[in-house]
Amino acid sequence: DAGVIQSPRHEVTEMGQEVTLRCKPISGHNSLFWYRQTMMRGLELLIYFNNNVPIDDSGMPEDRFSAKMPNASFSTLKIQPSEPRDSAVYFCASSYGGDNEQFFGPGTRLTVL
Amino acid sequence: GQQLNQSPQSMFIQEGEDVSMNCTSSSIFNTWLWYKQDPGEGPVLLIALYKAGELTSNGRLTAQFGITRKDSFLNISASIPSDVGIYFCAGQAYTGANSKLTFGKGITLSVRP
């Protein structure tokens, strides 16, 4: 069974560039979560969706960050413009019927120079 | 906001030893989960607990949901080198429409052969 799929696995970009991270949740899961992980702050929830609808985006750091879920099998997290402090590992996770037992993807390691 | 406390940050044990990790909170949680993260990978769910006092095992791992609903522990028995990684606790406190997982900062476990 395919787990949560994220792309790219690694992204290196320059400050000011737009970055788009992609996620395909586990088939049949109806909740999707975007997290950011850094050494200093640990795992932070950025935003989550239930049935493709954003439920809580209070963790999105600022207007430079946006997330969409156009359908049940795809979500994007966009940063525009990117800044060096956005460097982190970004995880997507999915679950069925709420946010118990979330299953994580392998993450995207973002480096902004 | 809600916080989960895991300490110490790092633990060093000898192969074959048992190890116990605690997770505490000042708030009540209705679900506790334990995850393990290997380097370069996303967190993987180890055990989920849904009822106060519940004790659940998964191979050499045992976890308990504290009776006060403010803590949980994870035991690893007869540790082996592949137990190395970061162990996160996570809790869910239902607050109506805004239920989501809160993660601890994690404990990095090292196992000496």
Interface residues (C-beta under 8 A of the other chain):
Chain A: V4 F33 G42 L43 L45 Y48 I55 D56 F91 A93 G98 D99 N100 E101 Q102 F103 F104 G105 P106 G107
Chain B: T31 L33 Y35 G40 E41 G42 P43 V44 L45 A48 Y50 F88 Q92 A97 N98 S99 K100 L101 F103 G104 K105 G106
